[in-house]
Amino acid sequence: MTRGPRASVGFRPDWPASPNVRAWVSERAGGVSEGPYASLNLGAHVGDAPAAVEENRRRLGAYAGLPAAPVWLEQVHGARVVDLDAEPVEPADGAVTGRPGVVCAVLTADCLPVLLCDRDGRRVGAAHAGWRGLSAGVLANAVRRMAVAPESLVAWLGPAIAQGAFEVGEEVRAAFVERDAAAAEHFVPNARGRWQADLYGLARRSLAAAGVRAIHGGGLCTFSAAERFFSHRREAPCGRFASLIWLESPGKPPR
């Protein structure tokens, strides 16, 4: 019997990170969850069976070669970013660290995951950037909490809903334009009197304003890639996939 190609369980971002910076993005295959959460749902807050989520998270560690369990945040669509080396883990939408073996993680299913590292491989971070967090400044806060010169940072934009699938109301556009009139260029009117929002463009704009010059990624749409990613806009309720980043211990060979 001939079998088709095995579905991907995840991938490593293609970006010019330091060799000791490791990153991984999970996909929806490779887990044990069923129904709308099939199969590698990593979100414990979406209604999936807790035992299934626990097993999926265990498998994630093996797939990605994680040095420790990820630090899972209680994401609240805000702008708070925690420094995992200096403060307790409280509700937040981003985390940074300079300690090898500490895994920063964000969960998404249409919102934009953003990974950050410095060129010397001393600091890493991850941010959850939906429209609310973006408009409130979560990426500017993440850059600030990295505590290095912004021009020394490299950013990677992960899978998120593309502009053609992301219809929003006037209140969303106003949240950005009231802060920055030029952000209007990232909204296109549609035939229903609403707007198509470009999360990628808005994120690039926010990062550039914070001083980040090297911005990579941004070409994967969660809404259209149903076989690869969960999408809340396409099929709520649904699972969540993870974007993770960590520093490897000195002397460990790159993978």
C-alpha positions as CSV (number, residue, x, y, z in Angstrom):
1,M,0.0,0.0,0.0
2,T,1.4,3.4,-1.0
3,R,1.1,6.1,1.6
4,G,1.0,9.8,1.0
5,P,3.5,12.2,2.5
6,R,3.4,12.6,6.3
7,A,1.7,15.8,7.4
8,S,4.2,18.3,8.9
9,V,4.2,18.7,12.7
10,G,6.0,22.0,12.6
11,F,9.0,23.9,11.2
12,R,11.9,26.1,12.1
13,P,11.7,29.7,10.9
14,D,14.0,30.8,8.1
15,W,15.7,33.9,9.4
16,P,19.3,35.0,10.1
17,A,19.3,34.2,13.8
18,S,22.5,33.5,15.8
19,P,23.4,29.8,15.9
20,N,22.5,29.4,19.5
21,V,19.0,30.8,19.0
22,R,16.4,28.1,18.4
23,A,12.9,28.5,17.3
24,W,9.9,26.3,16.3
25,V,6.4,26.8,15.0
26,S,4.0,23.9,15.5
27,E,1.3,22.9,12.9
28,R,-2.0,21.2,13.5
29,A,-0.9,17.6,12.7
30,G,0.8,15.2,15.0
31,G,-1.4,15.2,18.1
32,V,-4.2,13.3,19.8
33,S,-7.0,15.9,20.0
34,E,-10.2,15.2,18.2
35,G,-13.0,17.2,16.5
36,P,-12.4,20.9,16.0
37,Y,-9.2,20.6,18.0
38,A,-7.6,17.9,15.8
39,S,-4.9,17.2,16.2
40,L,-2.0,19.0,17.9
41,N,-4.0,21.6,19.8
42,L,-1.7,23.2,22.4
43,G,-4.3,25.6,24.0
44,A,-5.6,24.6,27.4
45,H,-8.3,27.3,27.3
46,V,-10.3,26.4,24.2
47,G,-12.5,23.6,25.5
48,D,-10.3,20.6,24.5
49,A,-9.9,17.6,26.8
50,P,-7.1,18.5,29.3
51,A,-5.5,15.0,28.9
52,A,-5.2,15.5,25.2
53,V,-3.6,19.0,25.6
54,E,-1.1,17.5,28.1
55,E,-0.1,14.8,25.7
56,N,0.1,17.3,22.8
57,R,2.4,19.5,24.8
58,R,4.6,16.5,25.7
59,R,4.8,15.6,22.0
60,L,5.7,19.2,21.1
61,G,8.7,18.9,23.3
62,A,9.9,15.9,21.4
63,Y,9.1,17.4,17.9
64,A,10.9,20.7,18.6
65,G,13.7,19.3,20.8
66,L,12.8,21.6,23.6
67,P,15.2,21.9,26.6
68,A,12.4,22.5,29.0
69,A,8.6,22.9,29.1
70,P,7.6,26.2,27.5
71,V,6.5,29.1,29.7
72,W,2.8,29.3,28.7
73,L,1.3,32.7,29.2
74,E,-2.2,33.7,30.0
75,Q,-2.7,35.8,26.9
76,V,-5.2,38.6,27.3
77,H,-4.9,40.6,23.9
78,G,-3.1,43.3,25.7
79,A,0.4,45.0,25.5
80,R,2.1,43.6,28.6
81,V,5.4,41.8,28.1
82,V,7.2,40.0,30.9
83,D,10.9,39.5,31.5
84,L,11.0,35.8,32.6
85,D,14.4,36.4,34.2
86,A,13.2,39.1,36.6
87,E,9.5,38.9,37.4
88,P,6.6,36.4,38.0
89,V,4.7,35.0,35.1
90,E,1.4,37.0,35.1
91,P,-1.2,37.6,32.4
92,A,0.7,39.0,29.4
93,D,1.0,38.8,25.6
94,G,4.8,38.5,25.4
95,A,7.8,37.3,27.1
96,V,11.6,37.8,26.9
97,T,14.6,36.0,28.4
98,G,18.4,36.0,28.4
99,R,18.7,32.6,30.1
100,P,19.6,29.5,28.1
101,G,16.9,26.8,28.3
102,V,14.0,29.1,29.1
103,V,11.4,28.7,26.3
104,C,9.2,31.7,25.4
105,A,6.0,30.7,23.8
106,V,2.8,32.3,22.3
107,L,-0.3,30.5,21.2
108,T,-2.3,31.8,18.1
109,A,-5.0,30.8,15.6
110,D,-5.1,34.0,13.3
111,C,-3.3,36.5,15.5
112,L,0.3,37.2,14.6
113,P,3.1,35.6,16.5
114,V,6.3,37.6,16.5
115,L,9.7,36.2,17.5
116,L,12.7,38.4,18.4
117,C,16.4,37.9,19.0
118,D,19.5,40.0,19.1
119,R,22.2,39.4,16.6
120,D,24.7,38.3,19.3
121,G,22.3,35.6,20.5
122,R,22.0,36.8,24.1
123,R,18.3,37.7,24.3
124,V,15.1,36.2,22.8
125,G,11.4,37.0,23.0
126,A,8.0,36.2,21.7
127,A,4.9,38.3,21.3
128,H,1.2,37.6,20.6
129,A,0.1,40.4,18.3
130,G,-3.6,40.4,17.4
131,W,-5.2,43.7,16.4
132,R,-5.9,44.7,20.0
133,G,-2.3,44.1,21.1
134,L,-0.8,45.7,18.1
135,S,-2.9,48.9,18.5
136,A,-2.0,49.0,22.2
137,G,1.8,48.7,21.5
138,V,2.7,45.1,22.4
139,L,5.5,45.0,19.8
140,A,7.0,48.3,21.0
141,N,6.9,46.9,24.5
142,A,8.6,43.7,23.4
143,V,11.4,45.6,21.8
144,R,11.8,47.7,24.9
145,R,11.9,44.6,27.2
146,M,14.6,43.0,25.1
147,A,16.8,45.6,26.7
148,V,19.3,45.9,23.8
149,A,19.6,48.4,21.0
150,P,16.6,48.0,18.7
151,E,18.8,48.1,15.6
152,S,20.6,45.0,16.8
153,L,17.3,43.0,16.8
154,V,16.0,40.6,14.2
155,A,12.3,39.9,14.0
156,W,10.3,37.1,12.4
157,L,6.6,37.3,11.7
158,G,4.9,33.9,11.9
159,P,1.7,32.5,10.4
160,A,-1.4,34.8,10.8
161,I,-4.6,35.7,8.9
162,A,-3.8,37.5,5.7
163,Q,-5.4,40.8,4.6
164,G,-7.8,39.2,2.1
165,A,-9.4,37.1,4.8
166,F,-9.3,39.6,7.7
167,E,-12.5,41.8,7.6
168,V,-12.8,44.2,10.4
169,G,-15.1,47.1,11.4
170,E,-14.4,50.8,11.6
171,E,-13.6,50.5,15.3
172,V,-10.5,48.4,14.5
173,R,-9.3,50.9,11.9
174,A,-9.9,53.8,14.2
175,A,-7.8,52.1,17.0
176,F,-4.8,52.4,14.8
177,V,-5.4,55.6,12.9
178,E,-6.1,57.6,16.0
179,R,-2.6,56.8,17.1
180,D,-0.9,57.0,13.7
181,A,-2.8,58.5,10.8
182,A,-0.5,56.9,8.3
183,A,-1.6,53.4,9.5
184,A,-4.7,53.9,7.2
185,E,-2.6,52.6,4.3
186,H,-2.9,49.1,5.9
187,F,-6.7,49.1,5.6
188,V,-8.6,48.5,2.3
189,P,-12.3,49.2,2.1
190,N,-14.5,46.3,0.9
191,A,-17.9,46.1,-0.8
192,R,-19.7,45.6,2.5
193,G,-18.6,48.9,3.9
194,R,-16.0,47.4,6.2
195,W,-12.2,47.0,6.0
196,Q,-9.6,44.4,5.1
197,A,-6.8,44.8,7.7
198,D,-3.2,43.9,7.0
199,L,-1.8,42.5,10.3
200,Y,1.6,42.0,8.7
201,G,1.9,45.5,7.5
202,L,0.8,46.9,10.8
203,A,3.3,44.8,12.6
204,R,6.1,45.8,10.3
205,R,5.1,49.4,10.9
206,S,5.2,49.0,14.6
207,L,8.5,47.3,14.7
208,A,10.1,49.8,12.4
209,A,8.8,52.7,14.5
210,A,10.4,51.0,17.5
211,G,13.8,50.9,15.7
212,V,13.9,47.3,14.4
213,R,15.4,47.2,10.9
214,A,15.6,43.5,10.2
215,I,12.1,42.0,9.8
216,H,11.6,38.6,8.2
217,G,8.7,36.2,7.6
218,G,5.1,37.2,7.1
219,G,4.1,35.0,4.2
220,L,1.9,32.3,5.8
221,C,-1.9,32.7,6.0
222,T,-3.7,30.7,8.8
223,F,-7.1,31.2,7.2
224,S,-6.2,29.7,3.8
225,A,-3.9,26.9,5.0
226,A,-6.5,24.7,6.7
227,E,-4.4,21.6,6.5
228,R,-1.5,23.3,8.4
229,F,-2.9,25.8,10.9
230,F,-5.8,26.5,13.2
231,S,-7.9,29.5,12.3
232,H,-10.5,31.0,14.7
233,R,-12.0,33.1,11.9
234,R,-12.4,30.0,9.7
235,E,-13.6,27.4,12.2
236,A,-14.3,28.5,15.8
237,P,-14.0,26.8,18.2
238,C,-10.6,25.5,17.2
239,G,-7.2,24.6,18.6
240,R,-4.1,26.8,18.9
241,F,-0.6,26.3,17.5
242,A,2.6,27.6,19.2
243,S,5.5,29.7,18.2
244,L,8.5,29.2,20.5
245,I,12.0,30.6,20.9
246,W,14.8,29.9,23.3
247,L,18.6,30.1,23.7
248,E,20.6,26.9,23.6
249,S,23.2,26.2,26.1
250,P,26.8,27.3,25.1
251,G,28.7,24.6,23.2
252,K,25.7,22.7,22.0
253,P,25.9,22.1,18.2
254,P,23.2,23.8,16.0
255,R,20.5,21.6,14.5
